[in-house]
Amino acid sequence: MFALCDCNNFYASAERLFRPELNGKPVVVLSNNDGCVIARSEEAKACGIKMGDPEFLVRDLIKKFSIHVFSSNYVLYGDMSERVMHNLARWFPRLDVYSIDEAFGWLGGIGNLDTYVPMVRNSVVQNTGIPVSIGVAPTKTLAKLANKLSKKCGGVMVLDTDEKISAAVKDFPVSDLWGVGRQYYKKFQELGITTAGELREMPEMWFKQHLTVMGQRMWNELWGRPAIPLDAVRENTKGITVSRSFRNYIEQPDILAEAVTLYASRLAEKLRKEQLRCLYLQVFLYTNKNREDHPQHFPSYTHKLLLASNNTTDLVSIAVKVAQRLFKDGVKYRKAGVIATGLVPESELQLNVFAAHDSGKKDKVSAVLDKLNLAYGRGTLRMATEGFEKKWRLKHEYLSKGYTTRWPDIIKVI
């Protein structure tokens, strides 16, 4: 049996965790630069706030219903996610973290699920304060389906019999089914299929002819036959990206260098965390395509490293030089980013006869950088070209405190 554990309105729940006075009140969380809505409490949904709504279009609703607004605080969300996943890992023989707020657990050998699963949910709520919903079924697809239904019936749903599964899929909208994208949904509409129950009754041969391998897996999963295993090892990362939109337009190359320095530093940090090195480093710049009165420029360049690297010094140096070459006078840049590809494990580093090797000196510097920033806070020690004022920083006018990640913000009980 598989269990899908999903945090309810995760970002909004994380914000309300340390602001109990907001319980029962509408809360929304905005994306980078406070651009659009990416999380809503149930109360905010009832006010008419939709996912993805631009902030400027819902200001009247926010004011009318006194909705509490927060800028995205990813450091806080990441820390709370880690706490939730660590708690879940205590209850499952195997756990596959699917996203920041979802995880699949394997319940093989565990009996009396109607008692066990509520205990798991209560444990997470009690130990982390984050409300979760858990759906249990013989397959991942059905577990996803059970999870969606569980949100309307106490937070737990166990589909452990054929009768329960048949009843659950009977009226479940096919558009909400895991694995159904636009193309699949379009085909189902043409056939008049609106529910998962109707889809399950289609002949297996039809799935093989029209929906490729993924469609066949979906059909088997709907019938309770596992076709998507719990991954013991997640797939290798193909690439890592760090990109941000600027608070203000950038028109000077030295200001652009500051932003690119920060992004390359974050990228190097992510690579080291994943114990990976990159052979290719891409830098790109964007202007605002929605401003027809601004000159448009979308340059990009990929630099090939002679020696795969993940140290901050190398990646920052390359990124800044590339960005300066891409920069064009008279253009207002709205966004920049760096992408690492050609990733190889640190343990498989292959030296190059044409590239000078510093015997790991730069890697040692990066290790010290990570250690100090972990101990004293990100940004404590950084590259000089990152600058200090950072007028290009993300807009986050409603940013909450780092309740679990910054000593000054930890709640004090007197």
KEKE-3310 file (N, C-alpha, C; in steps of 0.2 Angstrom, whole numbers, plus 5000, padded with zeros to 4 digits):
npx = (5004:5002:5005:5000:5006:5001:5004:4993:4988:5001:5011:5004:4999:5012:5015:5004:5007:5016:5009:4996:4985:4980:4973:4959:4957:4958:4972:4985:4999:5012:5021:5039:5045:5033:5023:5012:4998:5002:4999:4985:4974:4960:4950:4953:4952:4938:4935:4936:4949:4960:4972:4987:4983:4987:4994:4991:4979:4970:4970:4959:4950:4958:4958:4945:4941:4950:4961:4976:4992:5007:5024:5033:5042:5054:5065:5060:5049:5056:5063:5052:5047:5057:5056:5043:5045:5055:5048:5038:5046:5048:5037:5036:5042:5049:5052:5047:5051:5042:5039:5041:5030:5024:5024:5028:5024:5028:5019:5020:5018:5012:4998:4980:4976:4967:4968:4981:4985:4978:4985:4998:4995:4991:5002:5011:5004:5004:5018:5024:5015:5009:4996:4991:4985:4981:4981:4978:4981:4982:4990:5001:4994:4980:4982:4985:4973:4965:4970:4966:4952:4952:4954:4941:4936:4940:4954:4960:4960:4957:4959:4957:4950:4942:4929:4929:4938:4931:4920:4926:4932:4922:4914:4925:4933:4940:4949:4956:4964:4979:4993:4985:4986:4985:4984:4980:4968:4960:4958:4950:4939:4934:4929:4919:4922:4921:4924:4935:4930:4923:4934:4942:4935:4937:4943:4958:4966:4963:4970:4983:4984:4982:4987:5000:5015:5013:5000:4995:5001:4993:4981:4982:4986:4974:4966:4971:4983:5000:5010:5019:5033:5039:5052:5068:5080:5081:5079:5094:5099:5096:5099:5103:5095:5096:5088:5081:5069:5071:5069:5070:5073:5088:5101:5115:5131:5139:5130:5122:5132:5133:5121:5122:5133:5128:5118:5126:5133:5124:5120:5132:5132:5121:5125:5136:5129:5121:5131:5138:5146:5148:5149:5145:5140:5127:5122:5109:5099:5085:5073:5058:5045:5033:5033:5031:5037:5050:5067:5070:5078:5085:5097:5108:5121:5131:5144:5158:5166:5183:5186:5176:5166:5162:5164:5163:5171:5176:5164:5157:5166:5166:5152:5150:5159:5153:5140:5144:5148:5136:5128:5120:5121:5109:5098:5085:5085:5076:5077:5088:5098:5107:5112:5116:5123:5127:5130:5140:5144:5153:5163:5167:5175:5185:5201:5209:5221:5224:5219:5223:5225:5221:5223:5213:5211:5203:5191:5192:5191:5178:5171:5174:5167:5153:5152:5154:5143:5132:5133:5132:5122:5115:5125:5133:5147:5153:5156:5165:5161:5147:5142:5134:5122:5112:5100:5093:5087:5075:5058:5049:5039:5030:5037:5039:5045:5061:5057:5062:5075:5083:5092:5089:5075:5068:5055:5052:5049:5043)
npy = (4994:5011:5028:5044:5059:5075:5092:5104:5118:5123:5134:5145:5139:5138:5151:5155:5147:5153:5164:5163:5171:5173:5162:5155:5166:5175:5171:5175:5170:5177:5177:5177:5194:5199:5196:5187:5177:5162:5154:5150:5152:5142:5151:5162:5157:5156:5169:5173:5173:5167:5154:5160:5172:5189:5201:5214:5214:5209:5217:5225:5215:5210:5221:5223:5211:5211:5203:5194:5197:5189:5190:5178:5166:5157:5151:5149:5140:5130:5125:5121:5111:5101:5097:5092:5081:5073:5069:5061:5051:5043:5035:5027:5013:5016:5031:5043:5058:5069:5082:5099:5099:5087:5069:5052:5037:5021:5007:4994:4978:4984:4983:4986:4999:5009:5013:5016:5026:5038:5040:5043:5055:5063:5064:5071:5084:5087:5088:5097:5106:5109:5106:5091:5080:5063:5051:5034:5020:5005:5009:5022:5032:5030:5033:5047:5051:5047:5055:5068:5067:5065:5077:5082:5075:5074:5072:5060:5046:5029:5018:5002:4992:4983:4988:5001:5007:5007:5015:5027:5031:5033:5045:5054:5068:5067:5076:5080:5069:5061:5063:5066:5077:5092:5087:5073:5076:5082:5072:5064:5072:5072:5059:5060:5056:5059:5056:5047:5034:5031:5032:5021:5010:5009:5000:4990:4989:5001:5010:5006:5009:5023:5031:5029:5023:5028:5030:5017:5013:5021:5016:5003:5007:5013:5002:4996:4990:4991:5001:5011:5012:5014:5025:5021:5027:5043:5051:5056:5073:5084:5097:5113:5128:5145:5159:5176:5189:5207:5220:5233:5240:5235:5244:5246:5239:5236:5235:5224:5214:5212:5206:5194:5189:5185:5175:5166:5162:5156:5145:5138:5134:5126:5116:5110:5105:5095:5087:5088:5093:5105:5105:5114:5131:5141:5158:5170:5184:5194:5206:5216:5209:5213:5227:5237:5249:5248:5244:5227:5213:5197:5189:5175:5164:5150:5143:5132:5123:5119:5110:5101:5110:5116:5126:5142:5152:5150:5148:5161:5170:5166:5168:5182:5187:5183:5188:5202:5202:5200:5210:5225:5242:5254:5246:5240:5229:5216:5203:5190:5175:5160:5144:5128:5114:5098:5089:5081:5068:5073:5063:5058:5066:5071:5075:5087:5088:5100:5110:5119:5113:5116:5108:5107:5119:5130:5123:5120:5133:5136:5127:5132:5144:5139:5133:5144:5152:5144:5143:5156:5162:5164:5173:5179:5178:5182:5185:5199:5206:5205:5216:5228:5237:5232:5236:5230:5219:5207:5211:5211:5215:5211:5202:5188:5184:5175:5163:5151:5150:5161:5168:5181:5181:5171:5165:5172:5166:5172)
npz = (5000:4996:5003:5001:5007:5010:5013:5019:5010:5011:5011:5016:5028:5035:5037:5046:5056:5066:5069:5077:5079:5066:5062:5055:5048:5032:5021:5010:5000:4991:4975:4970:4970:4974:4965:4960:4966:4975:4985:4996:5009:5015:5018:5011:4998:4998:4997:4984:4979:4967:4962:4956:4952:4948:4959:4958:4952:4962:4972:4977:4982:4992:5000:5003:5010:5020:5019:5024:5019:5013:5008:4999:5009:5007:5014:5027:5023:5018:5029:5037:5029:5029:5043:5043:5034:5040:5052:5046:5041:5051:5052:5041:5032:5020:5012:5000:4995:4986:4983:4989:4998:4998:5000:4996:5004:5009:5014:5017:5025:5036:5046:5050:5045:5046:5059:5060:5051:5054:5066:5061:5054:5065:5073:5065:5064:5078:5081:5072:5069:5056:5046:5038:5025:5021:5010:5006:4996:4985:4974:4967:4960:4964:4977:4976:4972:4983:4992:4988:4990:5004:5010:5011:5021:5034:5033:5031:5021:5017:5005:5004:4999:4985:4984:4990:4982:4969:4973:4975:4963:4955:4953:4953:4946:4930:4926:4937:4939:4943:4932:4921:4908:4898:4884:4886:4893:4883:4874:4881:4883:4870:4869:4878:4891:4908:4921:4933:4935:4923:4914:4918:4914:4901:4887:4889:4877:4871:4878:4876:4862:4861:4871:4875:4884:4897:4898:4898:4910:4919:4917:4923:4936:4940:4942:4953:4952:4954:4945:4945:4953:4970:4971:4975:4973:4968:4951:4942:4943:4930:4927:4935:4941:4944:4945:4945:4945:4944:4957:4952:4936:4928:4922:4921:4919:4930:4941:4936:4937:4951:4954:4946:4952:4965:4960:4954:4965:4973:4965:4965:4978:4978:4970:4977:4988:4982:4979:4967:4951:4938:4920:4911:4910:4909:4905:4906:4900:4902:4896:4899:4891:4890:4889:4877:4874:4877:4873:4866:4872:4873:4877:4878:4884:4883:4893:4892:4903:4906:4916:4927:4939:4955:4963:4971:4967:4954:4947:4949:4943:4930:4926:4929:4919:4907:4908:4907:4894:4887:4891:4885:4881:4885:4886:4896:4909:4915:4921:4926:4925:4930:4924:4927:4919:4911:4922:4934:4946:4961:4965:4953:4946:4933:4928:4917:4905:4899:4908:4922:4938:4955:4965:4974:4981:4979:4981:4995:5000:4996:5004:5017:5016:5015:5028:5037:5033:5036:5049:5054:5046:5030:5018:5026:5024:5008:4990:4985:4973:4974:4980:4991:4994:4985:4977:4967:4972:4976:4977:4992:5001:5011:5019:5030:5047:5050:5058:5062:5058:5060:5073:5079:5076:5083:5092:5108:5125:5139)
capx = (5000:5005:5002:5002:5005:5001:5003:4987:4989:5007:5014:4999:4999:5018:5014:5000:5010:5019:5004:4990:4979:4977:4969:4952:4956:4960:4979:4988:5006:5014:5027:5044:5043:5026:5020:5005:4996:5004:4996:4979:4970:4953:4946:4955:4948:4931:4934:4937:4956:4962:4979:4990:4980:4992:4993:4988:4972:4966:4970:4952:4947:4962:4956:4938:4940:4955:4965:4983:4996:5014:5029:5036:5048:5056:5069:5055:5045:5061:5064:5046:5046:5061:5053:5037:5047:5058:5043:5035:5050:5048:5032:5036:5048:5052:5048:5050:5049:5040:5040:5042:5025:5021:5029:5024:5026:5026:5016:5021:5018:5008:4991:4976:4978:4962:4970:4988:4986:4977:4991:5003:4993:4991:5009:5014:5001:5006:5025:5026:5010:5007:4990:4992:4980:4985:4977:4981:4978:4987:4995:5002:4988:4975:4984:4984:4966:4962:4972:4962:4946:4953:4953:4934:4933:4944:4961:4963:4956:4961:4956:4960:4946:4939:4922:4931:4941:4926:4916:4930:4934:4915:4913:4930:4934:4946:4954:4960:4968:4987:4995:4981:4988:4980:4983:4975:4961:4957:4956:4945:4933:4931:4926:4914:4924:4922:4926:4940:4927:4922:4941:4944:4931:4939:4947:4966:4969:4963:4976:4989:4985:4981:4990:5007:5016:5011:4993:4995:5002:4988:4975:4984:4985:4967:4963:4975:4990:5006:5014:5024:5036:5042:5059:5073:5085:5078:5083:5099:5097:5099:5102:5101:5094:5095:5086:5076:5067:5074:5064:5070:5076:5095:5104:5122:5134:5141:5124:5121:5137:5131:5115:5124:5137:5123:5115:5131:5135:5118:5121:5138:5130:5116:5129:5139:5124:5119:5138:5138:5149:5145:5154:5142:5137:5124:5120:5104:5096:5078:5070:5051:5042:5026:5034:5033:5041:5057:5070:5069:5085:5085:5104:5110:5127:5134:5152:5160:5172:5188:5186:5170:5168:5156:5167:5160:5176:5176:5157:5156:5171:5164:5146:5151:5162:5148:5135:5146:5148:5129:5125:5119:5119:5102:5093:5083:5085:5071:5078:5094:5099:5112:5110:5122:5121:5133:5132:5144:5146:5160:5167:5169:5179:5190:5205:5210:5228:5224:5217:5227:5222:5224:5224:5207:5212:5196:5186:5192:5188:5170:5169:5174:5161:5147:5152:5152:5136:5128:5133:5130:5117:5117:5127:5138:5153:5151:5160:5165:5157:5140:5140:5131:5116:5107:5094:5090:5085:5068:5053:5046:5036:5026:5040:5038:5052:5064:5056:5066:5081:5087:5092:5085:5068:5065:5050:5054:5043:5045)
capy = (5000:5018:5033:5051:5064:5082:5098:5108:5125:5123:5141:5149:5136:5139:5158:5155:5143:5157:5169:5160:5175:5172:5155:5156:5172:5173:5172:5173:5171:5180:5174:5182:5201:5200:5196:5184:5172:5155:5150:5153:5148:5141:5157:5167:5154:5158:5177:5173:5173:5161:5153:5163:5179:5194:5204:5221:5213:5207:5222:5227:5210:5210:5227:5222:5206:5211:5197:5195:5195:5188:5188:5171:5166:5150:5148:5146:5135:5124:5122:5117:5105:5096:5095:5087:5075:5070:5066:5056:5046:5039:5031:5023:5009:5019:5038:5046:5065:5071:5090:5103:5098:5080:5063:5045:5033:5014:5004:4986:4975:4987:4981:4990:5005:5013:5016:5018:5032:5044:5041:5047:5062:5067:5065:5077:5090:5089:5089:5102:5112:5109:5101:5087:5075:5057:5046:5027:5015:5000:5012:5029:5036:5030:5037:5054:5052:5047:5061:5074:5066:5065:5084:5084:5070:5073:5072:5053:5041:5023:5014:4996:4986:4985:4992:5008:5010:5008:5021:5033:5033:5033:5052:5058:5071:5065:5082:5080:5063:5062:5061:5069:5084:5095:5083:5068:5078:5084:5066:5061:5076:5070:5053:5060:5054:5065:5054:5042:5028:5030:5031:5015:5005:5009:4994:4991:4990:5008:5014:5005:5012:5030:5035:5027:5019:5032:5029:5010:5013:5024:5011:4998:5010:5014:4995:4994:4986:4996:5002:5017:5010:5019:5026:5020:5032:5048:5051:5061:5080:5086:5104:5117:5135:5150:5165:5180:5195:5212:5224:5238:5238:5236:5247:5247:5233:5234:5232:5217:5210:5211:5201:5188:5186:5182:5169:5161:5159:5151:5140:5134:5131:5120:5110:5107:5102:5089:5084:5088:5098:5106:5106:5119:5136:5146:5164:5173:5190:5196:5212:5215:5208:5216:5234:5238:5255:5246:5239:5220:5209:5191:5186:5169:5161:5144:5143:5126:5123:5113:5105:5102:5113:5118:5131:5148:5157:5148:5150:5168:5173:5165:5171:5189:5189:5181:5193:5208:5202:5200:5217:5230:5248:5257:5241:5239:5221:5214:5197:5187:5169:5155:5137:5123:5108:5093:5088:5075:5068:5075:5058:5056:5072:5069:5080:5089:5090:5107:5114:5120:5110:5119:5103:5108:5125:5133:5119:5121:5140:5135:5123:5136:5148:5135:5132:5150:5154:5139:5144:5163:5165:5165:5180:5182:5179:5182:5188:5206:5208:5205:5222:5229:5240:5228:5239:5226:5214:5205:5215:5207:5220:5208:5196:5187:5183:5168:5161:5144:5150:5167:5169:5186:5180:5165:5168:5171:5165:5176)
capz = (5000:4996:5006:4999:5013:5007:5018:5017:5009:5015:5012:5021:5035:5038:5039:5051:5062:5071:5070:5078:5078:5059:5061:5053:5044:5025:5021:5004:4999:4984:4972:4969:4968:4976:4958:4960:4972:4975:4991:4999:5015:5013:5019:5005:4992:4998:4996:4977:4976:4963:4961:4950:4951:4949:4965:4957:4950:4968:4978:4979:4986:4998:5005:5005:5015:5025:5018:5026:5013:5014:5003:4999:5013:5005:5019:5032:5020:5017:5035:5040:5025:5032:5049:5041:5031:5045:5056:5042:5040:5057:5052:5035:5030:5015:5010:4993:4995:4980:4982:4996:5003:4997:5000:4995:5009:5008:5020:5016:5031:5041:5046:5053:5042:5048:5065:5060:5047:5058:5071:5057:5053:5072:5075:5061:5066:5084:5081:5067:5068:5049:5045:5032:5023:5019:5006:5006:4991:4982:4969:4968:4956:4968:4983:4975:4972:4990:4996:4986:4993:5011:5012:5013:5026:5040:5032:5030:5017:5015:5000:5004:4996:4979:4985:4992:4976:4964:4975:4975:4956:4951:4952:4953:4939:4926:4925:4943:4940:4942:4925:4915:4906:4893:4878:4888:4894:4877:4871:4885:4882:4864:4870:4883:4897:4913:4928:4933:4934:4916:4911:4920:4911:4894:4886:4890:4871:4869:4881:4872:4856:4861:4877:4875:4890:4903:4898:4901:4918:4922:4917:4928:4943:4942:4944:4959:4950:4954:4939:4946:4959:4975:4969:4980:4971:4963:4945:4942:4941:4923:4927:4941:4938:4949:4942:4948:4942:4948:4959:4948:4930:4928:4916:4922:4919:4937:4945:4934:4939:4958:4954:4943:4957:4969:4958:4953:4972:4975:4961:4967:4984:4977:4967:4982:4992:4979:4978:4959:4948:4931:4914:4907:4914:4905:4908:4901:4902:4900:4896:4900:4885:4890:4888:4870:4873:4879:4868:4869:4871:4877:4876:4882:4881:4887:4893:4893:4908:4905:4922:4930:4945:4959:4968:4970:4964:4947:4943:4949:4938:4923:4926:4928:4912:4902:4909:4904:4887:4885:4892:4880:4883:4883:4887:4903:4910:4921:4924:4924:4928:4928:4923:4927:4915:4911:4929:4936:4953:4964:4966:4947:4943:4928:4926:4910:4904:4897:4913:4928:4944:4961:4971:4978:4986:4979:4985:5002:5001:4996:5010:5023:5015:5017:5035:5040:5031:5039:5056:5055:5042:5023:5016:5031:5020:5001:4985:4985:4968:4975:4982:4998:4994:4982:4975:4963:4976:4975:4981:4997:5006:5016:5021:5037:5050:5050:5065:5064:5054:5062:5080:5082:5075:5086:5097:5115:5130:5145)
cpx = (5004:5001:5005:5001:5006:5000:4997:4989:4996:5010:5010:4999:5006:5018:5010:5002:5012:5015:4997:4984:4976:4973:4962:4951:4960:4968:4981:4995:5008:5020:5033:5042:5036:5022:5013:5004:4998:5002:4990:4976:4963:4949:4947:4952:4941:4930:4935:4944:4957:4969:4981:4988:4986:4990:4989:4980:4967:4967:4964:4949:4951:4960:4949:4937:4945:4959:4973:4987:5004:5018:5031:5042:5051:5061:5065:5052:5050:5062:5058:5045:5050:5059:5047:5040:5051:5053:5039:5039:5050:5042:5031:5042:5052:5048:5051:5047:5048:5040:5040:5036:5021:5027:5025:5028:5024:5024:5016:5022:5015:5001:4987:4977:4973:4964:4977:4989:4984:4982:4997:5001:4993:4998:5012:5011:5004:5014:5028:5021:5007:5002:4992:4986:4984:4980:4981:4978:4984:4992:4995:4996:4982:4976:4983:4977:4963:4964:4968:4955:4946:4953:4946:4931:4938:4951:4964:4958:4960:4956:4959:4956:4944:4933:4924:4934:4936:4922:4920:4931:4927:4914:4919:4932:4940:4951:4958:4964:4975:4989:4991:4983:4983:4978:4978:4968:4957:4954:4950:4938:4930:4927:4920:4916:4925:4924:4931:4937:4926:4929:4943:4941:4933:4943:4955:4969:4969:4968:4982:4990:4985:4985:4997:5008:5013:5003:4991:4996:4996:4982:4976:4983:4978:4963:4967:4981:4995:5010:5020:5027:5038:5049:5063:5078:5081:5083:5088:5097:5100:5102:5099:5101:5093:5094:5081:5075:5069:5068:5064:5073:5084:5098:5111:5125:5137:5136:5122:5126:5136:5126:5118:5129:5133:5120:5120:5133:5130:5119:5126:5136:5126:5120:5132:5135:5122:5125:5139:5143:5146:5150:5151:5139:5134:5121:5115:5102:5090:5076:5062:5048:5035:5027:5036:5037:5048:5060:5071:5076:5084:5091:5105:5117:5129:5141:5153:5167:5177:5188:5180:5171:5161:5158:5164:5165:5176:5169:5155:5160:5168:5157:5146:5154:5157:5143:5137:5147:5141:5126:5125:5117:5112:5097:5091:5081:5080:5073:5085:5094:5105:5110:5116:5119:5128:5135:5135:5145:5153:5165:5170:5172:5185:5194:5207:5217:5229:5222:5221:5222:5225:5224:5218:5207:5205:5191:5186:5189:5180:5167:5169:5168:5155:5147:5151:5145:5131:5127:5131:5125:5120:5119:5132:5145:5151:5156:5159:5161:5149:5137:5136:5124:5110:5100:5090:5087:5077:5063:5049:5044:5032:5030:5040:5045:5054:5063:5060:5073:5085:5086:5088:5077:5064:5061:5052:5048:5046:5041)
cpy = (5006:5023:5040:5056:5071:5087:5102:5115:5127:5130:5145:5146:5137:5146:5158:5151:5147:5163:5166:5164:5175:5166:5157:5163:5171:5176:5170:5174:5172:5177:5179:5189:5202:5200:5193:5179:5165:5151:5154:5149:5147:5147:5162:5164:5156:5165:5178:5174:5167:5161:5156:5170:5184:5199:5211:5220:5211:5212:5224:5221:5209:5215:5225:5217:5206:5205:5199:5193:5194:5187:5181:5170:5158:5147:5145:5140:5128:5121:5118:5111:5100:5093:5090:5081:5070:5066:5060:5050:5041:5034:5026:5019:5013:5026:5041:5053:5067:5078:5093:5101:5091:5075:5057:5041:5026:5010:4997:4983:4978:4986:4987:4997:5011:5017:5019:5025:5038:5045:5045:5054:5066:5068:5071:5084:5092:5091:5095:5108:5112:5104:5097:5082:5069:5053:5040:5023:5010:5003:5019:5034:5036:5033:5044:5055:5052:5053:5067:5073:5066:5072:5086:5079:5068:5072:5065:5049:5035:5019:5007:4990:4988:4989:4999:5011:5012:5014:5027:5036:5035:5040:5057:5061:5069:5070:5082:5074:5064:5059:5063:5076:5086:5090:5077:5070:5080:5078:5063:5065:5074:5064:5054:5057:5059:5063:5048:5035:5026:5028:5024:5009:5005:5003:4995:4992:4997:5012:5013:5008:5020:5034:5033:5023:5022:5031:5022:5010:5016:5019:5006:5000:5011:5007:4992:4990:4991:4996:5007:5015:5016:5020:5026:5025:5037:5049:5057:5068:5081:5093:5108:5124:5139:5157:5169:5186:5201:5217:5230:5236:5239:5239:5249:5240:5231:5232:5225:5212:5208:5205:5194:5185:5182:5175:5164:5158:5154:5145:5135:5131:5125:5114:5106:5103:5095:5085:5083:5094:5099:5107:5112:5124:5141:5152:5167:5179:5191:5203:5211:5215:5211:5224:5235:5244:5254:5242:5232:5217:5203:5187:5180:5166:5155:5143:5135:5126:5117:5108:5106:5105:5115:5123:5138:5153:5156:5150:5157:5171:5172:5168:5178:5191:5188:5187:5200:5208:5202:5206:5221:5236:5251:5252:5241:5232:5220:5208:5194:5180:5165:5148:5133:5116:5104:5091:5081:5074:5070:5069:5055:5061:5069:5075:5081:5091:5097:5112:5114:5117:5113:5115:5104:5114:5129:5130:5120:5128:5140:5132:5127:5141:5145:5135:5138:5153:5150:5141:5151:5166:5166:5172:5183:5183:5178:5185:5195:5209:5208:5212:5222:5232:5236:5231:5235:5220:5213:5210:5210:5211:5217:5201:5195:5185:5176:5165:5155:5145:5156:5168:5175:5186:5175:5168:5167:5170:5167:5173)
cpz = (5000:5000:5003:5005:5010:5013:5015:5016:5013:5016:5017:5028:5038:5041:5046:5057:5068:5072:5071:5078:5071:5058:5060:5049:5037:5024:5014:5004:4992:4982:4973:4967:4969:4969:4958:4965:4971:4980:4994:5004:5012:5013:5013:4999:4992:4997:4988:4974:4973:4963:4955:4949:4953:4955:4964:4955:4956:4974:4981:4984:4992:5003:5007:5010:5020:5025:5020:5021:5015:5008:5004:5003:5012:5010:5025:5029:5020:5024:5038:5036:5028:5038:5048:5039:5036:5050:5052:5041:5046:5057:5046:5034:5025:5013:5004:4993:4988:4978:4989:5001:5002:4997:4999:5001:5008:5014:5020:5023:5037:5041:5050:5051:5045:5055:5064:5056:5050:5063:5067:5057:5060:5074:5071:5063:5073:5085:5077:5067:5061:5048:5038:5031:5020:5016:5005:5001:4989:4977:4970:4965:4961:4975:4982:4975:4979:4994:4994:4990:5001:5014:5014:5018:5031:5039:5031:5026:5015:5011:4999:5002:4989:4979:4986:4986:4971:4966:4974:4968:4952:4949:4952:4946:4936:4926:4931:4944:4939:4936:4919:4914:4901:4887:4880:4889:4888:4873:4875:4884:4875:4864:4875:4890:4902:4920:4927:4932:4927:4912:4912:4916:4903:4893:4886:4883:4869:4872:4878:4866:4856:4866:4879:4882:4896:4903:4901:4908:4921:4923:4923:4935:4945:4944:4950:4958:4949:4948:4939:4953:4964:4973:4975:4979:4966:4957:4946:4940:4934:4923:4933:4939:4944:4945:4946:4944:4947:4951:4955:4941:4931:4921:4916:4923:4926:4942:4943:4936:4947:4958:4951:4948:4962:4967:4956:4960:4974:4971:4963:4974:4983:4974:4972:4987:4989:4977:4970:4957:4941:4926:4910:4911:4909:4909:4903:4905:4899:4901:4898:4893:4884:4889:4881:4869:4875:4874:4871:4867:4876:4875:4880:4879:4886:4887:4895:4898:4906:4910:4926:4937:4949:4964:4966:4966:4956:4944:4943:4944:4931:4922:4925:4921:4907:4902:4906:4897:4884:4886:4886:4882:4880:4884:4895:4905:4916:4924:4922:4928:4926:4928:4923:4924:4914:4918:4930:4943:4955:4964:4959:4943:4939:4926:4919:4910:4902:4902:4919:4934:4950:4967:4976:4983:4986:4982:4992:5004:5001:5002:5016:5022:5017:5025:5039:5039:5035:5046:5058:5051:5035:5021:5021:5028:5012:4997:4985:4979:4969:4978:4989:4998:4991:4981:4970:4966:4975:4980:4985:5002:5012:5019:5029:5040:5049:5056:5067:5061:5056:5069:5082:5081:5079:5092:5104:5120:5136:5151)
residu = (MET:PHE:ALA:LEU:CYS:ASP:CYS:ASN:ASN:PHE:TYR:ALA:SER:ALA:GLU:ARG:LEU:PHE:ARG:PRO:GLU:LEU:ASN:GLY:LYS:PRO:VAL:VAL:VAL:LEU:SER:ASN:ASN:ASP:GLY:CYS:VAL:ILE:ALA:ARG:SER:GLU:GLU:ALA:LYS:ALA:CYS:GLY:ILE:LYS:MET:GLY:ASP:PRO:GLU:PHE:LEU:VAL:ARG:ASP:LEU:ILE:LYS:LYS:PHE:SER:ILE:HIS:VAL:PHE:SER:SER:ASN:TYR:VAL:LEU:TYR:GLY:ASP:MET:SER:GLU:ARG:VAL:MET:HIS:ASN:LEU:ALA:ARG:TRP:PHE:PRO:ARG:LEU:ASP:VAL:TYR:SER:ILE:ASP:GLU:ALA:PHE:GLY:TRP:LEU:GLY:GLY:ILE:GLY:ASN:LEU:ASP:THR:TYR:VAL:PRO:MET:VAL:ARG:ASN:SER:VAL:VAL:GLN:ASN:THR:GLY:ILE:PRO:VAL:SER:ILE:GLY:VAL:ALA:PRO:THR:LYS:THR:LEU:ALA:LYS:LEU:ALA:ASN:LYS:LEU:SER:LYS:LYS:CYS:GLY:GLY:VAL:MET:VAL:LEU:ASP:THR:ASP:GLU:LYS:ILE:SER:ALA:ALA:VAL:LYS:ASP:PHE:PRO:VAL:SER:ASP:LEU:TRP:GLY:VAL:GLY:ARG:GLN:TYR:TYR:LYS:LYS:PHE:GLN:GLU:LEU:GLY:ILE:THR:THR:ALA:GLY:GLU:LEU:ARG:GLU:MET:PRO:GLU:MET:TRP:PHE:LYS:GLN:HIS:LEU:THR:VAL:MET:GLY:GLN:ARG:MET:TRP:ASN:GLU:LEU:TRP:GLY:ARG:PRO:ALA:ILE:PRO:LEU:ASP:ALA:VAL:ARG:GLU:ASN:THR:LYS:GLY:ILE:THR:VAL:SER:ARG:SER:PHE:ARG:ASN:TYR:ILE:GLU:GLN:PRO:ASP:ILE:LEU:ALA:GLU:ALA:VAL:THR:LEU:TYR:ALA:SER:ARG:LEU:ALA:GLU:LYS:LEU:ARG:LYS:GLU:GLN:LEU:ARG:CYS:LEU:TYR:LEU:GLN:VAL:PHE:LEU:TYR:THR:ASN:LYS:ASN:ARG:GLU:ASP:HIS:PRO:GLN:HIS:PHE:PRO:SER:TYR:THR:HIS:LYS:LEU:LEU:LEU:ALA:SER:ASN:ASN:THR:THR:ASP:LEU:VAL:SER:ILE:ALA:VAL:LYS:VAL:ALA:GLN:ARG:LEU:PHE:LYS:ASP:GLY:VAL:LYS:TYR:ARG:LYS:ALA:GLY:VAL:ILE:ALA:THR:GLY:LEU:VAL:PRO:GLU:SER:GLU:LEU:GLN:LEU:ASN:VAL:PHE:ALA:ALA:HIS:ASP:SER:GLY:LYS:LYS:ASP:LYS:VAL:SER:ALA:VAL:LEU:ASP:LYS:LEU:ASN:LEU:ALA:TYR:GLY:ARG:GLY:THR:LEU:ARG:MET:ALA:THR:GLU:GLY:PHE:GLU:LYS:LYS:TRP:ARG:LEU:LYS:HIS:GLU:TYR:LEU:SER:LYS:GLY:TYR:THR:THR:ARG:TRP:PRO:ASP:ILE:ILE:LYS:VAL:ILE)
# end
